[in-house]
Amino acid sequence: MNNQIEKKNRFERIFSSIVQKRNFFRKKAEKARKFENYKKHYNQEKKYNPFIRRGIELEFRLQFPSKLGDKDILAQTQKEYKRRVAERKKEGKEKFDNSYRAIPLFWQTSLGADYGEFICEHCKSTFYHSPSELYLGKDKLYNCICGHCVNIKMSQNGQEEIFN
């Protein structure tokens, strides 16, 4: 760890000197009165840009030592990353399995629409708006359910009602 800090300090000193030299030539180019002088100083400034780009890449690699071959830290960060990904997947799966999905058959969520006469499989009432299929996670619960029942089920589960 101490070796890493030394590398970073050395890098910062070198990087700052390169940036200072580039800024020096930039200021000289800005103050130049003749185009030839401007072009000369601008070309000098341009020579430092690849070094600065490379320095930024090196700084990134110093922040993540696995790029420089520190295998212990690499293994540790990989384990941590895999653990976080597994947690996110588990949370997403639980959220999916515990939430309702309603798919209106006519893609219309108005309770005032008239698409014919349907009978709700949940409450056994007759309704005229678009029937829906209702899923809990990946399991299909109902093939033909009314918008009122969908809204009730979703609001009881803390989800937003879809029929208005």
C-alpha positions as CSV (number, residue, x, y, z in Angstrom):
1,M,0.0,0.0,0.0
2,N,2.9,2.4,0.8
3,N,4.5,1.6,-2.5
4,Q,1.2,2.6,-4.2
5,I,1.1,5.9,-2.4
6,E,4.7,6.6,-3.5
7,K,3.8,5.9,-7.1
8,K,0.9,8.2,-6.9
9,N,2.9,11.1,-5.4
10,R,5.6,10.6,-8.0
11,F,3.0,10.6,-10.7
12,E,1.3,13.7,-9.4
13,R,4.6,15.7,-9.4
14,I,5.4,14.6,-13.0
15,F,1.8,15.2,-14.2
16,S,1.7,18.7,-12.7
17,S,5.0,19.7,-14.3
18,I,3.7,18.5,-17.7
19,V,0.5,20.5,-17.2
20,Q,2.5,23.6,-16.2
21,K,4.7,23.4,-19.3
22,R,1.7,23.0,-21.5
23,N,0.0,26.0,-19.9
24,F,3.2,28.0,-20.3
25,F,3.2,27.5,-24.0
26,R,-0.5,28.1,-24.2
27,K,-0.1,31.5,-22.6
28,K,2.8,32.3,-24.9
29,A,0.7,31.4,-27.9
30,E,-2.2,33.5,-26.6
31,K,0.2,36.5,-26.2
32,A,1.9,36.1,-29.6
33,R,1.5,39.0,-31.9
34,K,2.8,37.3,-35.1
35,F,1.1,34.2,-36.6
36,E,4.5,32.5,-36.9
37,N,5.2,32.9,-33.2
38,Y,1.6,31.7,-32.4
39,K,2.0,28.7,-34.5
40,K,5.4,27.8,-33.0
41,H,4.1,28.0,-29.4
42,Y,0.9,26.3,-30.3
43,N,2.8,23.4,-31.8
44,Q,4.9,23.2,-28.6
45,E,1.7,23.1,-26.5
46,K,0.3,20.3,-28.7
47,K,3.3,18.1,-27.9
48,Y,2.2,17.9,-24.3
49,N,-1.4,16.8,-24.9
50,P,-0.6,13.1,-25.5
51,F,1.4,13.1,-22.3
52,I,-1.4,14.6,-20.4
53,R,-3.9,12.0,-21.9
54,R,-1.5,9.2,-20.9
55,G,-1.2,10.7,-17.5
56,I,-4.9,10.6,-17.0
57,E,-5.0,7.0,-18.0
58,L,-2.1,6.2,-15.5
59,E,-4.0,8.0,-12.8
60,F,-7.0,5.8,-13.4
61,R,-4.8,2.7,-13.3
62,L,-3.2,3.9,-10.0
63,Q,-6.7,4.2,-8.5
64,F,-7.5,0.6,-9.6
65,P,-4.3,-1.4,-8.9
66,S,-5.6,-4.5,-10.6
67,K,-4.5,-2.8,-13.9
68,L,-0.9,-2.7,-12.6
69,G,-0.9,-6.4,-11.5
70,D,-1.8,-6.3,-7.8
71,K,-3.6,-9.7,-7.7
72,D,-4.8,-9.6,-4.1
73,I,-6.7,-6.3,-4.6
74,L,-7.9,-7.6,-7.9
75,A,-9.3,-10.8,-6.3
76,Q,-10.8,-8.8,-3.5
77,T,-12.5,-6.3,-5.8
78,Q,-13.8,-9.1,-8.1
79,K,-15.4,-10.8,-5.1
80,E,-17.0,-7.6,-3.9
81,Y,-18.3,-6.8,-7.4
82,K,-19.7,-10.3,-7.8
83,R,-21.3,-10.1,-4.4
84,R,-23.0,-6.7,-5.3
85,V,-24.2,-8.0,-8.6
86,A,-25.7,-11.1,-6.9
87,E,-27.4,-8.9,-4.4
88,R,-28.9,-6.6,-7.1
89,K,-30.1,-9.7,-9.0
90,K,-31.6,-11.2,-5.9
91,E,-33.4,-7.9,-5.1
92,G,-34.6,-7.5,-8.7
93,K,-35.9,-11.1,-8.7
94,E,-37.8,-10.6,-5.4
95,K,-39.3,-7.3,-6.7
96,F,-40.4,-9.0,-9.9
97,D,-41.8,-12.1,-8.1
98,N,-43.8,-9.9,-5.7
99,S,-45.3,-7.4,-8.1
100,Y,-48.3,-7.6,-10.3
101,R,-48.3,-6.9,-14.1
102,A,-51.5,-6.2,-15.9
103,I,-51.7,-6.3,-19.7
104,P,-54.9,-4.7,-21.2
105,L,-56.0,-6.8,-24.2
106,F,-57.0,-3.7,-26.2
107,W,-54.2,-1.5,-24.9
108,Q,-56.7,0.9,-23.4
109,T,-56.8,1.8,-19.7
110,S,-60.0,3.8,-19.6
111,L,-62.8,2.4,-17.5
112,G,-65.3,4.3,-19.7
113,A,-64.4,2.6,-23.0
114,D,-66.9,0.1,-24.5
115,Y,-65.4,-3.0,-26.1
116,G,-68.3,-5.4,-25.6
117,E,-69.4,-7.5,-22.7
118,F,-66.9,-9.4,-20.5
119,I,-67.1,-11.3,-17.3
120,C,-64.4,-10.8,-14.7
121,E,-62.8,-14.0,-13.5
122,H,-62.1,-12.5,-10.1
123,C,-65.3,-10.8,-9.0
124,K,-67.6,-12.5,-11.6
125,S,-69.2,-9.1,-12.6
126,T,-69.9,-7.9,-16.1
127,F,-67.8,-5.0,-17.5
128,Y,-67.4,-3.3,-20.9
129,H,-63.9,-1.8,-20.9
130,S,-60.8,-3.5,-22.0
131,P,-60.2,-6.8,-20.1
132,S,-56.7,-7.5,-18.8
133,E,-54.4,-10.4,-18.1
134,L,-53.0,-10.3,-14.6
135,Y,-49.6,-11.8,-13.7
136,L,-47.9,-12.1,-10.3
137,G,-44.3,-12.4,-11.2
138,K,-44.2,-14.9,-14.0
139,D,-47.4,-16.7,-13.0
140,K,-50.6,-15.8,-14.8
141,L,-53.4,-15.4,-12.3
142,Y,-56.3,-14.3,-14.5
143,N,-57.0,-14.3,-18.3
144,C,-59.9,-11.9,-18.2
145,I,-60.1,-9.5,-15.2
146,C,-61.8,-6.1,-14.9
147,G,-60.0,-2.8,-14.4
148,H,-61.4,-2.3,-10.9
149,C,-60.0,-5.6,-9.7
150,V,-56.7,-4.8,-11.3
151,N,-56.5,-1.5,-9.6
152,I,-57.5,-3.0,-6.2
153,K,-54.8,-5.7,-6.5
154,M,-52.1,-3.3,-7.5
155,S,-52.9,-0.7,-4.9
156,Q,-53.0,-3.4,-2.2
157,N,-49.5,-4.4,-3.3
158,G,-48.3,-0.7,-3.2
159,Q,-48.1,-0.4,-6.9
160,E,-49.6,2.4,-9.1
161,E,-53.1,1.8,-10.4
162,I,-53.2,1.6,-14.2
163,F,-56.9,1.9,-15.0
164,N,-58.5,5.4,-14.7
